[in-house]
Amino acid sequence: MCFTTVDPRKLYLLFNSATFGSVIMAKIIANCHKLVEDEVLRRSSQILSVVEDRAYIFGGELRPREPRDNDIHTVLLSGNNERVLLESATSKSPSPRVGAAACSLNENIYLFSGRGGIEMAPIEEKGAIWVFDPSTTNWSCIHPSLDRPYPAARSYHCMASDGKDTLYIHAGCPEKGRLGDLWAFSVSQKAWTELSPAFDPPRGGTSITFSGDKLYRMNGFDGKSEQGGKLDIYSPETNSWASHAYLPDGKQSPSPRSVSCLLPINLNGRPFLVTLFGERDPSSLGHQGAGKMLKDIWAFDIENKTWHEITTKGPELPLARGWFDADVISNNTIVVHGGLGELNERLGDVWTLELCVE
């Protein structure tokens, strides 16, 4: 059990001119609980978004380069009744796809692009954003004005929201190569704006998240190697990027990786970023094989710019994985689903990870 009261013997103080009396957590624990494991949930390269007490899963593949379905699979995050519900696809649903990106905003789920069709090409929808409304279980589509530029179709990109009105789309894989662009979509105005691109190299399988008033990016694959050692920070106010460097040795801070996740949490009133799992040394077979999958979890103290490796506890622990998805349930709890395991198997498990200071 996690308590909000922290033993002062397990904390130490960092005193300097900028942050007098800042508190750094000595040890962070993730209590792991498997909610469900189901054959219908086995997939990788899918999206997962949380609205209230439910996680919504869409897309992904069971066999390499074959989209599994375009149904919505709902996982109940509370209660003891049946965990998995199915909302079958309709004529208004997005087409089956893999490597899409999505996020939730104001109790709706927004989805952009992905890869699918006979050619398994990036799905070009002229900047359209798909919207799933959990209250009605219906899909709709926002078509932006075509007199303004919009982002190219892509897969293995990433998406985040500012919690107000703006969706951010970043990077990914178009028909050829990789991207490093950043776009903002105003939901109320139904309009795209191209922003300052992120630092090179362009990449797929990277992660972004929004915390406070900043957008954070890390990790990814540039076609030759996984990226690591830098946390890039975008300021919407100035439309500019900054970067925080760290030693990516896997001991003091996370090692380079791709197809992982980056999420914002709060511990004892302090903002942290959590990066978890992912792939290192990808298979030469691409989607046909599995590289070195990781199972470590790290928390970044935004105020003090320090990394802390998280210790996992529980009667059973999640397997190492990449190509999965995850989202935040509450201030300190994360839900993780599926992905590709190190034995090249698609996973169908759903976990909650409750983070606390021990």
N, C-alpha and C positions, 0 to 999 in steps of 0.2 A: 504494500500500500504506500502511496506517496502522500507526504504531508507538506503543506505550504510553509510550515515553520522549519527553518534550517538550523542545524546544529552549528553554532558559531565556530566550533573547533574545526569544521570542515570547510571553512571559508578563509581566505586571506585578503588583505587589502592592498590595493595598488595605489601608491601615493605619487602623484606628479603634478606639475603646474596646471595641466589641462583637466585632469579628472581626479581631484582630491577625494579620497574615500570611496572610489569605485569598487564594487564587489565582483570578484571573479569566482565562478562556481568551481569547486575542486573536483567534483565527480557527478556526471549526469548519467542517469539510468533510463533505459527504455524497457518498460514492462510489456512483453509481447504476448498477444492473445490471438489465436487463430479463430476467426469467426466462422468460416465455412471453406470447404473445398468441393468443387463441383465440376463435372466433366464439361458442362456447357460454358463454364468460365475459363477453360483452358485457352490461352491465347497470349500473343506478344504484340507489341507495336499498336496497342489499343489506347483509348483515352479513358480516364476516370475523373469524374467531378463530383463533389459533395454539395448537396443542398439539404439543409436541415439535418435530419437523422438518416439520410439515405445516400448511398454511393451509386452513381449511374455510370455504367460501362458501355462503351460503344466501339465497334470496329475491331481491328486486329486480325491476326492470322494464326491458324493452327498448323497448316502446312505452309512451307516457305512460298511467299509471293502469291498466295491465294487468300483474299479477304474472306474471313469466316462467315460473317453475316452483317446485316445492318439493323438488327434488333437492338433495343435498349434492355440491358440486364440490370435490374435494380437489386442492390444488396442492402437489407435492413441493418442498420448499425446498432440498434437497441432492441430490447424485447427478446422473448424466447420463442416466438413463432417461426414459421418458415422464413428462411433468410433470403432466398433468391426469388425474385419475381421477374416475369418476362413481359415486355411491351413489344409485340410483334411489329415488324416494319410495315409501313403503309406506303401509298403512292406519294405521300408528302415527305417521306424520310430521305435523308442523304443516301447516295449510293454506297454500296459496300466499299470499304477503304482501309488501308493500313497507314501508319505513320502520320495520322492527322494530329492536330493540336486543339486543345479546348481548355476552357476555364469557366468558372461560374461567376456571375455578377448579378446582384439584386434578384436572387432566387431563380434565375434562368441559367442555362448552359449554352455557351457560344462555341462554335466549332468552325475551323478554317482548313480547307483543302485536304491534302493527303494524297495517297497513290492508289490507283485501282484501274478497273477496266481490263479489257483483253490484253492490252499492251503493258499493263501495270505502270502506266505513266502518271505523272502529276496531274491531278484533276483540276482542270482549268474551269473556273466558274466566274471569271471576270470580277474578282474581288468580293464575291458574295460571302456572307456570314450566315451559317445555319444556327437556328435558335431552338433549343428544346425547353419547353415549359413543363416542369414536373407536375404542376397543379392540374394540368389538363392532359398530360402525356402526349402532347401534340408537337410536331415540328413546324417551323415556319422558316422563311428565308429572307434575309435583308439584302436587297440589291442596291449597292451604292450608285451614285451618279457616275456615268461613264465619261463625263467631261473632266474628271480629275484622275490622276494616276492612281493605280492600285497595285498591291503586291502580286508578284508572279505566283502561279501555282507551284506547290512544293510539298515535300514530305520530310519527316523527321526534323521539323522546325519546332518552335516552342511558343507558348502563349501565356500571358498573365494579364490581370486587370488591376487597376488602381483602387478598386472597391467603390468607385463613384460612377463614372460614365465612360471610361476609356479602356479599350482592349489593346494590348501590345502583341505584335507578331515579330518574331526574330529568327533569322538564319534559316537553315535547312537545305534540302537538296532539290533543285529544279530538274529539268530534263537532263542537263549536264552540269557537272561541277557542284560547287557549294556556295552559299550566300552568307553575307555578314550584315545584311541590311536590317533596319528597325523601322517598323510602321506603327502608327497609332490609329485606332478606329474609334470615332465618337459614335456611341450608340444612339444618342439623342439626335445628332445631326446626320447620321447615316453616311459618314464621309471619312475617307482615308487621308492621312497626312504622312508623308515620308520624313523620317527624322534622321539625325546624324547616325551614320553607320557605326557599328562597334569596331573595336580594334581587330586588326588581322591576327591570325588567318581566318578566312571564311570557314564555316564548319556546319556539320549536321550533328544531331544527337546532343546538342547543348541544352542548357537549362537556364530559365530565367524565373524570377519571382519578384513581387513588389512588397516592400516593407517600409513603413513610415511614409516618406515622400520620395523614395528612390527605387529604381529598378536595378536588380542585381543579376549578373550573369557569371557562369563558370562552366568549365569542362567542355566536352565536345570532341569531334574527330574531324581532322582537316584533310583526310584522304591518305595521310601517311602515318600519323600518330595521334594519340589522345592528347588533349590539352589539359594543363593543370598548372598550378603555381601562381595563378592570378584570379582575383575576384574583381570583375569589372563592374563599375557602378555608373549608372546613367541618371542624370538629373533632368527631369522634365522642365524645371524652371529655366534652366540655361541651355537646354538641348545639347548637353555635352557629356562626355565620358571621362571618368577617372579610373584608376586601377590600384588595387592593393595587392602587392606581391607577397608570397609566402613560400616556404620550402616544401615542395610536394613529395615528402619522403615516406608518407604512410605511417610515420611515427609521431611527429609533432603536428602534422596536418595531413589532409587527404592526398592520396596519390592521384596522378592524372587518370581520367576515365571519360567515358561517353555513355549515352543512353541511360543516364541516371536521373535523379530528380533533385530539385532545389525548392525548399518550402520555408515559409516564415512561421515561427512559433514564438511564444512568450513563456518565459520561466521566471517565476517570482517577480513579475512586472517588468522584466528586462527583455528586449527584442533579440532574438537569435535567428540565424539561418541554419537549416538542416540540409545536408547533402547525404544521400544514402545510395548504397549498392552501385550498380553500373558494370560496364565491361572495360577490361584492359587487354591489350594485345588481341584485337579482333581476329576471327577466323578468316583464313584465305578463301574460304568458301562463301563468305558473305552470309546471306540469310540461310544458306544451306547448312551452316555449322555454327558452333558456339566457341567464343574466345574464352579468355580468363575472366570469369565472373567474380565480382566482389561482394562481400557481405558486411563490410564495415559501414558505420554511421558516424557522422561528424556534425558538431554544432559550432557555429561561428558566432562569437559575441560581437555584435555590431558596434557597441559603444567602445569596447576595449580592443577590438580587432585581434582577437585571440581564438585559436581553434581548440576544441576539446573533443576527444574521441568518446563516443557514447558506448557504455557497457550494456549489452542486451541481457535480459533475464526472462525466464519463463519456463514452463514444463516442456515446451517445444519452441524452437527458434526458426525464423524464416531462412530458407536456403539462399545462397548467393544467387544473384540474378542481374540481368540487364534487360533493356527493351520492355520495361514494365511501366506502370504509372502509379501515382500516389497523390494524395491531397490532404489538406488539413481538416480535421473534424471540429476541433476546438482549439483554444489557446495552446495547449500542450500535447495534443493527441493527433496522430497521423494514421491514415488508412493506406495500405499497400495492397496492390493486386497484380497477380500474374507475372508475365514476362517470360524470358528464356533462361533456363537453368544451365548449369555448367555441363550437364550431360546431354545438352541439345534437345531438351524436352520443354514443351510449352507448359507453363504452370497455371493452375486453376484455383489457387488459394487466395484468401483475403485475410489480412491481418490488421489489427490495431496495435499501434505502438504508443504507449502513454509515457511521456518523458517527465522526469522529475529529478530533483537534487537529493542525493542520498547522504 
